[in-house]
């Protein structure tokens, strides 16, 4: 699948409020086409070429500002929500747990079931954000490659080096929160519930609508496909993907064909 179609599909399968935050790939591609269609006399270091290159870089920088603003806002929100989940679990244990102030197995199980759903949704949103970083980086690398190829420019390497230092590209904290979220699930919910969790995940995948789990699976499949295309080491390769090592993700069998209902 061509990147433009993959990006369009990913945007459609993302959360509605995220859809205007992705790379404006189609518009940038049109600009590259217009620049490359200019008469040869306007290229190769001419003043006019310098102006068009400046305009192109300006648009790219605006896109990066958009990515950074959205990514940092979500990252801050996830840090707060991670703390709230931990506090919520502690309150339930302290009140309805076996040694709580008002022990109640029924209330305890009911509240923990609500927390489990919240954790799964939270985990899914964080995976979506990692994918958001991946696919926008990939789009920038591809549009810069097109620009250099069609104009003879040399923008790709210096611009990508700049991108690698941007907040939206740095997903270490989010990946850490994903792992901690999975650790909470393992700690709070008994091992015998693992099969039930896997069944719930698979059922959620095939449900039509805007479910986070459905969108998460679509995002993971996209990341998996992108990394296949980046298997050869180069200055533009994405870093190794470690999210697929998680038990929660393995439980939905990413290596199998997963039906995504639209």
C-alpha positions in Angstrom: 0.0 0.0 0.0 1.3 3.5 -0.9 2.0 5.7 2.1 -0.6 8.3 1.2 -3.4 5.6 1.3 -1.9 4.1 4.4 -1.9 7.5 6.1 -5.5 8.2 5.0 -6.6 4.9 6.4 -4.8 5.4 9.6 -6.4 8.9 10.1 -9.9 7.4 9.4 -9.2 4.7 12.0 -7.9 7.1 14.6 -9.9 8.9 17.3 -12.1 11.6 15.8 -10.5 14.4 17.8 -7.0 13.4 16.5 -7.8 13.4 12.8 -6.7 17.0 12.0 -3.4 16.5 13.9 -1.7 14.3 11.3 0.7 15.3 8.6 -0.8 17.2 5.7 0.8 14.8 3.3 -1.5 15.3 0.3 -0.9 19.1 0.4 2.8 18.8 0.8 2.9 16.3 -2.1 1.0 18.7 -4.3 3.6 21.5 -3.5 6.5 19.2 -4.4 4.8 18.4 -7.7 4.4 22.1 -8.4 8.0 22.9 -7.6 9.4 20.0 -9.6 7.2 21.0 -12.6 8.8 24.5 -12.7 11.1 25.2 -15.7 14.7 24.0 -15.3 15.9 27.6 -15.3 14.2 28.1 -12.0 16.0 25.2 -10.3 19.6 24.4 -9.6 20.4 27.1 -7.1 18.5 30.0 -8.7 16.9 32.7 -6.5 13.4 31.5 -7.4 14.4 28.0 -6.4 15.6 29.4 -3.1 12.2 31.0 -2.4 10.3 27.8 -3.2 12.6 25.8 -1.0 12.1 28.3 1.9 8.3 28.0 1.4 8.5 24.2 1.5 10.6 24.2 4.7 8.3 26.8 6.3 5.3 24.5 5.7 7.2 21.5 7.1 8.2 23.5 10.2 4.5 24.4 10.8 3.7 20.7 10.6 6.3 19.9 13.2 5.0 22.6 15.5 1.5 21.0 15.1 2.9 17.5 16.0 4.8 18.8 19.0 1.9 20.7 20.4 -0.5 17.8 20.2 2.0 15.2 21.4 3.2 17.1 24.4 -0.4 17.9 25.4 -1.4 14.2 25.2 1.8 13.1 27.0 1.1 15.5 29.9 -2.5 14.2 30.1 -1.3 10.5 30.1 1.1 11.2 33.0 -1.8 12.6 35.0 -4.1 9.8 34.1 -1.5 7.2 35.0 -1.3 8.6 38.5 -5.1 8.8 38.8 -5.4 5.1 37.9 -2.9 4.2 40.6 -4.8 6.3 43.2 -8.1 4.9 42.1 -6.9 1.3 42.6 -5.5 2.2 46.0 -8.8 3.7 47.1 -10.8 0.6 46.0 -8.3 -1.7 47.9 -8.4 0.6 51.0 -12.2 0.7 51.1 -13.6 -2.6 49.7 -10.5 -4.9 49.7 -10.2 -7.8 52.2 -8.4 -5.5 54.7 -10.3 -2.4 53.8 -12.4 -0.2 55.9 -15.6 -1.6 54.4 -14.7 -5.0 53.0 -17.1 -6.1 50.2 -16.2 -8.6 47.6 -19.1 -7.6 45.3 -18.2 -3.9 45.4 -14.5 -4.7 45.1 -15.0 -6.8 42.0 -17.4 -4.3 40.4 -15.1 -1.3 40.9 -12.0 -3.3 39.7 -13.9 -4.3 36.6 -14.5 -0.6 35.8 -10.8 0.1 36.4 -9.7 -2.7 34.2 -11.8 -1.3 31.3 -10.3 2.2 32.0 -6.8 0.8 32.0 -7.3 -1.1 28.7 -8.7 2.1 27.1 -5.8 4.2 28.5 -3.2 1.6 27.3 -4.8 1.8 23.8 -4.6 5.6 23.6 -0.9 5.5 24.5 -0.2 3.0 21.8 -2.1 5.2 19.4 0.2 8.1 20.4 3.3 6.0 19.7 1.8 5.2 16.3 1.0 8.9 15.8 4.7 9.7 16.2 5.8 6.8 13.9 3.5 7.6 11.0 4.1 11.3 11.0 7.9 10.8 11.1 7.6 8.3 8.3 5.5 10.8 6.3 8.1 13.6 6.8 10.9 11.3 5.6 9.0 10.2 2.5 7.9 13.7 1.5 11.5 15.0 1.9 12.8 12.1 -0.2 10.3 13.0 -2.9 11.4 16.6 -2.7 15.1 15.8 -3.0 14.5 13.3 -5.8 12.4 15.7 -7.9 14.2 18.9 -7.4 17.8 17.8 -6.8 17.8 19.4 -3.4 19.6 18.1 -0.3 17.0 18.8 2.4 16.3 15.3 3.7 19.3 14.5 5.8 19.6 17.9 7.7 15.9 18.1 8.2 15.5 14.6 9.5 18.4 15.2 11.9 16.4 18.1 13.3 13.2 16.0 13.5 15.0 13.3 15.6 15.4 16.0 18.3 11.7 17.0 18.4 9.4 16.2 21.3 6.9 14.3 19.1 9.6 11.9 18.0 10.7 11.1 21.6 8.4 8.3 22.7 10.5 6.8 25.5 8.3 8.2 28.3 5.1 7.0 26.6 6.6 3.5 26.0 7.5 3.4 29.6 4.0 4.3 30.7 2.6 1.5 28.4 4.8 -1.0 30.1 3.8 0.2 33.6 0.2 0.1 32.5 0.6 -3.6 31.6 2.4 -4.2 34.9 -0.6 -2.8 36.7 -3.0 -5.1 34.8 -0.8 -8.1 35.7 -0.6 -7.0 39.4 -4.3 -6.2 39.9 -6.0 -8.9 37.9 -5.4 -12.6 38.6 -3.6 -14.8 36.1 -6.8 -16.9 35.7 -8.4 -13.9 34.1 -5.9 -13.9 31.2 -8.0 -16.0 28.9 -11.0 -13.8 29.6 -8.9 -10.7 28.8 -7.8 -12.2 25.5 -11.3 -13.1 24.5 -12.5 -9.6 25.4 -9.8 -8.1 23.2 -10.6 -10.2 20.2 -14.3 -9.5 20.6 -13.6 -5.8 20.8 -11.5 -5.9 17.6 -14.5 -7.1 15.5 -17.0 -4.6 16.9 -17.9 -1.8 14.5 -17.6 1.8 15.7 -14.9 4.0 17.2 -13.8 1.6 20.0 -10.3 2.4 21.2 -9.2 -1.3 21.1 -10.2 -1.5 17.5 -8.2 1.7 16.7 -5.3 0.4 18.7 -5.1 -2.8 16.6 -5.2 -0.8 13.4 -2.4 1.4 14.8 -0.3 -1.6 15.7 -0.7 -3.2 12.3 0.3 0.1 10.7 3.4 0.3 12.9 4.3 -3.3 12.1 4.0 -2.5 8.4 6.0 0.7 8.6 8.8 -1.1 10.4 9.0 -3.7 7.7 9.8 -0.9 5.3 12.4 0.5 7.6 14.3 -2.8 8.2 17.4 -1.5 6.4 19.6 0.6 8.7 20.0 4.2 7.4 20.0 7.7 8.9 16.2 7.7 8.4 15.4 4.4 10.0 13.0 4.3 12.9 14.3 3.0 16.2 13.5 -0.6 17.1 9.9 -1.3 18.1 9.5 -2.9 21.5 5.8 -2.6 22.1 5.1 -5.9 20.4 6.9 -7.7 23.2 4.1 -7.1 25.6 1.8 -9.9 26.7 -1.3 -7.8 26.3 -0.5 -7.1 22.6 0.5 -10.7 21.9 -2.8 -11.8 23.3 -4.6 -10.3 20.3 -2.3 -12.2 17.9 -1.0 -9.4 15.8 0.8 -11.8 13.4 -2.6 -13.2 12.4 -5.0 -11.6 9.9 -7.2 -9.4 12.1 -10.5 -8.2 10.7 -11.0 -4.5 11.3 -14.7 -3.7 10.8 -15.3 -0.1 9.5 
